Amino acid sequence: MVIKMFDSKALDLILEKMIETVGESKDEIFRIGEECRSDYESITDELREIKRKVAQTINEGDFLDTQVRAARKRLSEVSKHFKDYTEVQVREAYEVAHKLQMELTLNRQIEKQLREKRDDLERRLLGLSETIEKAEHLVSQITVVMNYLMSDIRQMGEALETAKQKQDFGLKIIEAQEDERKRLSREIHDGPAQMLANVMMRSDLIEKIYKERSASEAINEIKDMKKMVRSALYEVRRIIYDLRPMALDDLGLVPTLKKYLQTIEDYHKTTKIEFSNMGEDKRLHAKYEVALFRMIQESVQNALKHANATIIQVKLEIKRDLVMAVVKDNGRGFDVNEAKPESFGILGIRERVELLNGELNIHSKIGTGTLVIIQIPMNL
């Protein structure tokens, strides 16, 4: 089976291209809608002018129709009493009637053309209105889609980033485990193992001294060997304490923290560590005690190793349904939005907090120190 690493950057490029394409489509639809809106306003002005001309043509046609009727009546009268009128009067009556009739006919044609153009403009306006409405609706829909899309992408990006962090954290855990095994192997080899080998050699030497020299010299060697055994025992206990303090099982969280922080302060001469227990001094379930001890231990180690703090304040408050731990230092601080290699310690704390359904808040700025607040609900 081949396991391939997931390329989140390639997915980011695909998602960005998709959003860009949708955004361009939205801009194009918006542009079409704006062009239609501009055409709608232009045609509305033109239609208003056409309607004015139609009304004017109708009024002129009505006036011409009245004149044509009068001219026809005059021509009929002249034709009926032809002998009573001169040739000029007859011709004039005919020409006036013909001229007015031609003007009326032309007026009717112009009116027809204007009406047809008016109807065409009204149909175009209706079509443009529908197009504008559809464009607005599409833009609105695309906006909703983009909002959902970008929201999902942000969530996906956060999920991928979290998955990547967890993957990196898992690799870091494996690396840390290997480093811890090497360290323990080296410490046991250089410490208790060497001392026990020396004990074996000294025991042989004591037996030889007892046989060849005197009992008093053998007793002195035994005393030296006891010191060596005591040192070996101390080293073994120190290694066990680093792995898991035995006092945590025997005495509980508060006494173990006091002892641990005092030991750390004695070792780091330039750093003052203040511990205060503000709540009840009672035993918790083992999983809570171990988790809280490790989280406080990690926070203190971060302040010592990365922040160069000179003052570290640790406060613990155990309530009936909540445990709150606060670790504050006066170190150099850091940007909480910037991921750093050493932030795996913080990620480890966050993992433990999430497993216990708790809440972790980290406040820090460069040059102002760091404040870590851990809140764990008690399901007792």
NORBELFEN-V477484 format. One record per pair of residues at least 24 apart in sequence whose C-alpha atoms are under 10 Angstrom apart, sorted by the first residue. I is the first residue (numbers start at 1). J is the second residue. Records with the same first field share a line. If there is no record, write none. Layout:
I->J ; J
This chain:
6->160 ; 164
7->160
8->157 ; 160 ; 161 ; 164
11->157
12->153 ; 156 ; 157
15->149 ; 150 ; 153
16->150 ; 153
18->146 ; 149
19->145 ; 146 ; 149 ; 150 ; 153
20->146
22->142 ; 143 ; 145 ; 146 ; 149
23->139 ; 142 ; 143 ; 146
25->138 ; 139 ; 142
26->135 ; 138 ; 139 ; 140 ; 141 ; 142 ; 143 ; 146
27->139
28->135 ; 139
29->132 ; 134 ; 135 ; 136 ; 138 ; 139 ; 142
30->132 ; 135 ; 136 ; 138 ; 139 ; 140
31->135
32->131 ; 132 ; 135
33->128 ; 129 ; 131 ; 132 ; 133 ; 134 ; 135 ; 136 ; 138 ; 139
34->132 ; 135 ; 136
35->128 ; 132
36->125 ; 127 ; 128 ; 129 ; 130 ; 131 ; 132 ; 135
37->125 ; 128 ; 129 ; 131 ; 132 ; 133
38->128
39->124 ; 125 ; 128
40->121 ; 124 ; 125 ; 126 ; 127 ; 128 ; 129 ; 132
41->125
42->125
43->121 ; 122 ; 124 ; 125 ; 128
44->121 ; 122 ; 124 ; 125
46->117 ; 118 ; 121
47->114 ; 117 ; 118 ; 119 ; 120 ; 121 ; 122 ; 125
48->118 ; 121
49->118
50->114 ; 115 ; 117 ; 118 ; 119 ; 121
51->114 ; 115 ; 117 ; 118
52->114
53->110 ; 111 ; 114 ; 115 ; 118
54->110 ; 111 ; 112 ; 113 ; 114 ; 115 ; 117 ; 118
55->111 ; 114 ; 115
56->111
57->107 ; 108 ; 109 ; 110 ; 111 ; 112 ; 114
58->107 ; 108 ; 110 ; 111
60->103 ; 104 ; 107 ; 108 ; 111
61->103 ; 104 ; 105 ; 106 ; 107 ; 108 ; 110 ; 111
62->104 ; 107
63->104
64->100 ; 101 ; 102 ; 103 ; 104 ; 105 ; 107
65->100 ; 101 ; 103 ; 104 ; 105 ; 107
66->100 ; 104
67->96 ; 97 ; 100 ; 101 ; 104
68->96 ; 97 ; 98 ; 99 ; 100 ; 101 ; 102 ; 103 ; 104
69->97 ; 100 ; 101
70->97 ; 100
71->95 ; 96 ; 97 ; 98 ; 99 ; 100 ; 101
72->96 ; 97 ; 98 ; 100 ; 101
73->97
162->347
165->339 ; 344 ; 347
166->344 ; 347 ; 348 ; 351
168->344
169->343 ; 344 ; 345 ; 347 ; 348 ; 351
170->344 ; 348
172->341 ; 344 ; 345
173->344 ; 348
180->243
184->239 ; 240 ; 242 ; 243
187->235 ; 236 ; 239
188->232 ; 235 ; 236 ; 239
191->231 ; 232 ; 233 ; 234 ; 235 ; 236
192->228 ; 229 ; 231 ; 232 ; 233 ; 234 ; 235 ; 236 ; 239
193->232 ; 236
194->232
195->225 ; 228 ; 229 ; 230 ; 231 ; 232 ; 233 ; 235
196->225 ; 228 ; 229 ; 232 ; 233
198->225 ; 228 ; 229
199->224 ; 225 ; 226 ; 228 ; 229 ; 232
200->225
201->225
202->228
244->290 ; 293 ; 294
245->290 ; 293
248->283 ; 286 ; 289 ; 290 ; 293
249->283 ; 286 ; 289 ; 290
251->282 ; 283
252->281 ; 282 ; 283 ; 284 ; 285 ; 286 ; 289 ; 290 ; 293
253->281 ; 282 ; 283 ; 284 ; 286 ; 288 ; 289 ; 290 ; 292 ; 293 ; 316
254->280 ; 281 ; 282 ; 283 ; 289 ; 293 ; 316 ; 318
255->281
256->289 ; 293
257->292 ; 293 ; 296 ; 297 ; 314 ; 316
258->314
260->293 ; 297
261->296 ; 297 ; 300 ; 312 ; 314
264->300 ; 301 ; 304
265->312
268->304 ; 310
269->310
270->308 ; 309 ; 310 ; 311
271->303 ; 304 ; 308 ; 309 ; 310 ; 311 ; 312
272->309 ; 310 ; 311 ; 312 ; 313
273->300 ; 309 ; 310 ; 311 ; 312 ; 313 ; 314 ; 329
274->311 ; 312 ; 313 ; 314 ; 315 ; 327 ; 328
275->312 ; 313 ; 314 ; 315 ; 316 ; 327
276->313 ; 314 ; 315 ; 316 ; 317
277->314 ; 315 ; 316 ; 317 ; 318 ; 325
278->315 ; 316 ; 317 ; 318 ; 319 ; 324
279->315 ; 316 ; 317 ; 318 ; 319 ; 320 ; 323 ; 324
280->316 ; 317 ; 318 ; 319 ; 320 ; 323
281->316 ; 317 ; 318 ; 319
282->318 ; 319
283->318
284->318 ; 323 ; 378 ; 380
285->378 ; 379 ; 380
287->356
288->323 ; 352 ; 356 ; 376 ; 377 ; 378
291->349 ; 352 ; 353 ; 355 ; 356 ; 376
292->316 ; 323 ; 324 ; 325 ; 349 ; 352 ; 353 ; 374 ; 375 ; 376
293->325
294->348 ; 349 ; 352
295->325 ; 327 ; 345 ; 346 ; 348 ; 349 ; 350 ; 352 ; 353 ; 372 ; 374
296->325 ; 326 ; 327 ; 349 ; 372 ; 373 ; 374
297->327 ; 349
298->345 ; 346 ; 348 ; 349
299->326 ; 327 ; 328 ; 329 ; 345 ; 346 ; 349 ; 370 ; 371 ; 372
300->327 ; 328 ; 329 ; 372
301->345
302->329 ; 331 ; 342 ; 343 ; 345 ; 346 ; 370
303->327 ; 328 ; 329 ; 330 ; 331 ; 332 ; 333 ; 369 ; 370 ; 371
304->329 ; 331
305->342
306->331 ; 332 ; 333 ; 334 ; 342
307->331 ; 332 ; 333 ; 334 ; 366 ; 367 ; 369 ; 370
308->332 ; 333 ; 369
309->333 ; 369 ; 370
311->369
312->369 ; 370 ; 371
313->371
314->372
315->373
316->374
317->375
318->376 ; 378
319->377 ; 378
320->377 ; 378 ; 379 ; 380
321->376 ; 377 ; 378 ; 379 ; 380
322->358 ; 375 ; 376 ; 377 ; 378 ; 379
323->358 ; 374 ; 375 ; 376 ; 377 ; 378
324->358 ; 359 ; 373 ; 374 ; 375 ; 376 ; 377
325->360 ; 372 ; 373 ; 374 ; 375 ; 376
326->361 ; 362 ; 371 ; 372 ; 373 ; 374 ; 375
327->362 ; 370 ; 371 ; 372 ; 373 ; 374
328->362 ; 363 ; 364 ; 369 ; 370 ; 371 ; 372 ; 373
329->364 ; 368 ; 369 ; 370 ; 371 ; 372
330->367 ; 368 ; 369 ; 370 ; 371
331->364 ; 365 ; 366 ; 367 ; 368 ; 369 ; 370
332->364 ; 365 ; 366 ; 367 ; 368 ; 369 ; 370
333->363 ; 364 ; 365 ; 366 ; 367 ; 368 ; 369 ; 370 ; 371
334->363 ; 364 ; 365 ; 366 ; 367 ; 368 ; 369 ; 370
335->363 ; 364 ; 365 ; 366 ; 367 ; 370
336->362 ; 363 ; 364 ; 365 ; 366 ; 370
337->364
346->372
349->374
350->374
352->376
353->377
